C-alpha cells in the first residue's frame, strides 16, 4: 500500500513540473511527453476521511491538470475515442486542457456527454478510454495512461465553480411528447437528447429524488449528491419536466402513458434494482442486508444524519461485506462511516480477480477495510434469542482452472469451515433487473433473467417503446448506460421525425 501524499505536496509537485514545461509546450516531442510524470489525484487523509462523508478524491489543481494533459500524444487514430461508449472527442478536449482553455475543453465533452462531472468521478476509464490509450499501452498499464477521467472531472468542476455552465440549445418545438421512465444515467441522457431535438420530455421517477443509481447507489464520498442535483437542474432549465414518486407499472402502466397521457414514444430505463442473495441458511437474521438496501438508506435517505433522517441505520461494530465489485467497496467504506470498528470484505477469489476498480480497492484498504480473500460464506449465524446476526460460517478456497470469463474458478477446500464473528452482514453480489415492467407490460419481451430485449437501435418488441441501461445490460456502468441512452434517443428522434 503506497504512502499517502498530502494535497499540498502533490499541488507543489504539479506546479514545479508545470514550470519546467510551460515555456516549451510547442516543442514537446512524443519522447518528452512520455517523460512527464503521471499526476496523482490528491485524496483526503485516510484515517480522517474514513469517518467522514465528504468526497475522498479532491481533484487536480490547474497546474496538475495542464501537466497531465500534456502527457497526451494526440494520436491520429484516436484509440481513446473508440474506447468511450459515448464517443467523447477526447484528444480535442485534452488538447484544450493542455493549453489552459478549460471552457473549450468542457464544451467539447458536452457535445456527446452532458454529465462530465459525474462520469469523471465514477466511470471505469481504465477499462474504457484509458484502456485504449497509447501512453498506457507503452507502460503496459491503463493506470499509467493519460488520466482522462480526472481531466474530465477537473474541467466540469471548473465550469461549475466558475458559474460558466450554459444551458444546451433546444430546437424548435415539434409538438411530440416523449416519456422517460427512470431518471438514472440512461434516462437523463435520453431526456437531454430528445429535448435538444425539440420534443416535450417528461421523466417519471419512482423515488423522491432524480438521479437513479447515482443518487441511491453511489456514496456521497465518491459522488457528491449536489453535483447530480445540478445536472438535473440543468435539464429542467432546458425544459425537461420531472414527475417524482411515480412508479410506472403501479401509478400508471406504459400502455396508459402512451394512450391516456398522449405520449408519442417512451424510453424504459428502470435499472437493475432486485438484489441477489446467496440462498444460504441464516439470511433472514436481523442484521443481514443487501448492499442495495444498505446504500439506499445511507445515500438517498441520509441515514447517517442521526436525529434528522427519515430512516434509521443498523448500528454494528463488526461488519462483513460479501462480494468483490465496486458496490462491495462502497458498502464496506460506508460501514466505516456509519461507525463500524472493524469491516471485512470476504471474496472467494484473490485480489487479482476482483472486478472492483483498483482505485476503489486501494482507497478501501487505506481506510482500514480488511480483505479476506479465497473465502466464501456457507451459513450466517445468529442468536436464537433475538434473531440477530452473530457471525458468518465460511469455507476457504483455492483457485482452479479459468472459467468462461477467463478468471480462475475458486474450488472449496474440504474441512476448511471456520467462523467469522460479526454483528452485520452485507451481501453485494449484484442485482437482477427490476421485474415490474415485465410483469405489467406483456408486450415487452424479456430474457430469462428479466432483461428487456432490444434491437440494435434499443427498440423493444412493443411499438413506440425503447429501453436501455441496466434493465437491458444487467448491472453495468454509468457510461455504458449513457451510451445506450444516446442510441435510443437517436432512434426515437428519427422515429418522431417521420
N, C-alpha and C positions, 0 to 999 in steps of 0.2 A: 504494500500500500504506500503510494507516494506521500511525501511530507506535504502538509498543507502550506500554501504560499499565500500571503496576505494580498488583499486587493491593492493596497498601496505599492507593494513591491512589484506586482505584475504591471500596474499602471506605469511605474517608473521604467521598468524594462521595455515596455512598449514605446514610451517616449524616447528613450535612448536609441532604440532601433530606428524609430522614425527620423530622428535627427541624423542618423547615418545615411539613410537612403533618400531623404526628401529632395535633395538638390541634384540627384542623378536619375530621377524616375524615367526620363525619356531615353536613357542609355542602358537601362537594365536589360540584360540578355537572359535567356532561359536559365543559364548556369547561375547567374546572380540571384534570380528569383528562387531557385531551388535552395539557395544557401540562406535565405531569410528564415529565421526560426518561427515555428508554429506559435501562434499567440494563444496562451492558456486562458480559458474563461475564469475570471475571478469568482469565488464562491464564499459564502459565509463560513465562519469558523465552525467546524463540525460539531463539537460538543455543545456549543451555544445554539446553533440552528436546529439541532435535533429536538429541541424543546419549544421551538417557535414555528408559527405558521407562515412567517414571511418567506419570500422567494429565496431559494438556495443559490441559484446562479445569478450573478449580479450584473452581467453584461459587460461588453467591451467598452473601453474609453475610445474617444475619437481617434487617437493615435494608434491604439491597438487595431482598430477596425481597418484603418488605411494600410498599416503594415501587413495585416493578414490578407487584404485584398490584393496587395502587390505580389503575393506568392502565386497568384493565378497566371498560367502560361497563355491564356487566351487561345486555346486550341481551336483550329479552324473547323474540325469535325464536331466540336461541341458535345463530347460524350456525356457531360453532366446533364444537359438538357434532355437527352434521351432517357436518363435515369429518373427524371422528375415526372410523376403521374399527371401533373397539370402543365407540363412543358414551360415552366418559367424560363425566360431568356437570361439564364444565369451569367454567362460571360459579360453580357451588356450591363447588368446591374452591378456585378463585381467591379467592372472597369470604372463605373461611376463612383463607387465607394473609394477605389484606389486614388481617384483624383479629388476626393472630398466633396463630390456633388451628391449629397445624400438624398436630396429630393428627386433627382433624376433616377437614382437607384430604386427608390421605393415605388416610383411611378412605373418603372419597367416591370417590377414584380407584379404590381396590381393589374397589369394588362391581362393576366391569367389567374391571379390568386389574390382575392380580396381579404385574406386572413393571414398576412405575413407575420404579425406579432405572435400569433398562435402557432403557426407552422414552424417558425424559427425556434420555438421552445420545445415542441413535442414531436416533431417528425423524426423518424429514424433515418436521418440523412446518410448515415454510414452504410445503410443498405440500399440507398437510392442514388441521389445525385453524387454524394461524396464517394460512394462505392464505385462510381464510373470515372472519377477524377483522375487525370493523368499523373498529377503530383502524388496522389495516394498510391497509384499503381507502381510508380518508381520506387517509393518507400515500402511497397508491399503491405500497406496498411491504410484502410479507409479512415482510421483515427488520425493519420498524419496528412490526409488530403487537405485542400483548401477548406476552411471551416465555413462552408456556405450557409449552414443553418444559423450560426452565430452572427454572420454578417446580415442575414435576413432579419433576424431579431433586432440587431442594432439599428438598422435604418427605419424599421417600423416603429421602434420606441422613440427614435429621434423625431420622426414625423409627429407622433402623438404628443410628446413632451414639449414640442415647439409650436403646438396648435396649428399645424400645417396640413391636417387631414382634410382632404377635399372629398366632396360627395360625387360619386361617379355619375356621368351624364346618362340621362334616360331618354330613349327615343319617344317620338310622338305616341300618344295613347292609341292602342289598337282596338280597344273595346273587348278584348278577350280576357278571360279570367283563369288563373292558374292556382290550384290548391297545392300547398306543400305540406305533407303530413310528417311532422317531426322536425325539430329545429337544431339537429346536430350538424356536423360539418357538411354532409351531403345536402341536407335540406337548405341550409343557408346559402350554399353555392348555387343551387337551382334557383332559389328566390332572387339572388342577385342577378344572375344571368338572364332570367326571364323578365325581371323588372327592367333591366337595361334595354331589353328589346321592346319595351313599351306596354307590356301586359300588366293587368291588375293582379297582384300577387297577394295571397293570404297564407300565412303559416299557421298551422294548427298544432299546438304543443300540449301534451298531456300534463306536464309539470307546470309549476307556477313561475318558473324562470326559463328563458330561452338559452340554448347552447348545447343541449343534449349531453353526450358523454364529456364534453369539455367543461361542463358545469358540475355534473353529478359524479363523474368518474375520476377525472384528473385533479389531484390535490392542489390547494392554494399555493403550496411551496414549490410546485412545478409550473403552474399556470395561474397567475392571479385572476380572480373572477372579474375584477373591474375591467380587465383587458377584453374579456369575452363580451361583457356588457356594452363596452364602447363599440365593438364591432357590430353588435346587434343594433345599437343606436344609429349607426351609420346607415344600416339597411332601412331603418324607419325613416331616416331623412330622405332616402331615395323614393319613399312611398310604399314600401312593403308593410303590410298590416300583419299583426300577430294576434291570434286568439289563444289565450292561455287556459289551462285546466280543461282542455278539450280533448277527450280520449276518443279518437276515431275507432269505430268498432263498438263503442258504447254510447257516447254522446250522439254521434251520427255515424252511419256507415259510409263507405266510399261511394256506394250507389246513390245514397241521399245527397252527398256533396255534389255529385255530378248532375243530379236531376233537380232535386228540390232547391238546392242553393245555386244552381245555374253555372257551375264551373265547366270550362271547356276542356280542361286537362288536369290531371292530378299526378303528383310525384309522391311515392312512398319511401320515406327514409326513417323508419321507426327503430332501426338499430337491433342489436343483439342483447336483449335485456334479461334473458332467462338463465340464471346461473346453473352451472354444473356442480354436482357433488360426487363424492366417492362411492356412495351407497354402501357404506360400511357400518357396523354396529356403533351406536352412540352418537350419530349425527343429529339426533333430536335433543341432546342435552342442552340446557341453558348455558350460553357462552360459546356456542358454535354459530358462526356467521359465514354467509357468502361474502366474498370481497366486495361484491356489488352493493349489498346492503350496508356493510360497514363503511364503505367510502361515500355512499349516498348520504348517510346520516351526517357524516363529518363535513362533506364538501357542499352539498346542496342545502342542508339544513343547519350547518354550523354547530353541530353538537358540542364542539369544544368550547363554545361560549356558555359556560355554566351559569345557570340562573336566567339566561336570556333566550336560549334556544328552545324551539318548539318540540325538540326530541331529545331524549337522554342518550348517552352512550354507555357502553358496558365497561365498567372500571375493572381492569385486570392488571396484575403485577407481572405475570409471565405469559407472553402471547406466542403461539406457534402459528406461522403462516405456511400453508402448503401450496407450493407452486413455484415456477421459475421464470415467469414472464414479468412484463412491466407492471401489471396490476398487482402482482405479488410484492414487488418492490414498493409500490405506492402504499399498499396496506401495511407492510412492515414498518415503513418510515412514519406512517400516520399513527401507528400504535405507540411509537415512542413519544410522539407529540401529544397523545392523549394520556400520557402518564405511565406507560408500562416501564418497569425497571429492567426487564430482560425480554428481548424479542429474538426468536429463532425463525429462520427460513429453512424448511425441510424440502429437499428436492431430490428426486430419485436418480438423477444423472449427476455429472460433475459440472463445475463452473464453465468448462469449455462448451458444454451443450446448452447452457441456459439461453432461452430466447430473449431474455430482457436485454435492453441496451447496456453496453459495458459501462457507460457513464452512470446509469442508474444503480447498477450493482456496486460500483466504486463509491458512490455517494452514500448508499445504504451502509456499506462496510465502514466508511469513515465515521458515520454517525453512531455506530455501535451495534448494528444488527449482526447477529452471528449466523453463519451459514452451516447447515448440516447437510452435506452432500451424500449421495448414494444411500438415502433413507426414504421410506415411504410409509404412511400410516396404514394400519390394518384394522384399528379399532380406536374409538375415542372413549376414554374412561371418564366416569362420573360418579357423583355421590348419590347413593340410594335415598338419602335423607332429603336433600333439597333439589336433586336433579341437575346440579351444576357440574361443569367440566372440572376434572381433577388432573387429567393428563392425557397422553397420547401413547398408544402402543404402536411401535414402528418395527419394520424389518430393515435390515441392511442389505445393500445390493452391490453387485459388481457389473461392469459393462461387458456385454457380449457383442454379437455381430451388429453391424449397422442396420437400421430399419429402412423403410421406403424413402424417408426423407434424408437418409444419409447419416442420421445421428445413431450412435451405437445404442442398442437396446439394453435397458437395465435387466439384470437377472437376479432374482432373490436368492439370498444365502440362507440355506436351511438352518434352523435353530438359532437365528440371529435376532429373535424378538427382544425388544428392550422398551422400557417405559421412559417417556419424557414428561416430567411433571409440569403442568401449566394450568392456568385458570381461564384461558380463552383460546379458541382455535378459529382461524380464518381460512376458508377454502378458496383458493384462487386458481381454479382450473379452467377458466374461460367461461364463455356464455353461449347459449344457443339463441336462435332467432326468436324475437317476440312472436308468440303464436296467435295473437289476437286477430291480426289482419287475415291470416289464412283461415281461421275459424269462422269469421264473419263475412268473408268475401270468396265464395267458392269459385268465382270466375277467374281468380288469380291462381295460377299453377305454382306449386312449391315442390322442392325435392323432399327426400325422406327426413332431412334434418330441419325442415321448415324454412329453408332459404327460398326467397322468391326467385323464380326462373325468369330470366330476361334475355332478349336478343342482343346483337352487337351494338344496338343504339339504346339499350337499357329499357326497351319497351316490354311490358308484361303481356300475358295472354289475354288481359282484359282491355278492351278498346278504351282509348283516352287515358290509360294509366301506365306510368313509368315507375321504376324503382332503382334504388342504388344504396351504396354504403353497406353497413354490417348486416342489414336484413337480406342482402344478396350475397355478400362475401363471407359471412360469418364474422367473428371479431377480427377486425383489421386495424388500419391506422387512419388518423385524421386525413392525411393527404391522399390516401387511396380512396377514401370515401368522397373527398372533394373531386378527385379525378372522375369518378363515376357520376357525380353530380353535374360536372361540366358536359359530359357526353349526353346525359339525359336532357339537360337544358337545351343543348344544341338541337336535339331531336324534337323536343317539344316546340321550340321556336320554329323549326322547319315545318312541323305539322300545322301549327296555327297560322302560318303564312299562306297556306294553300287557299 
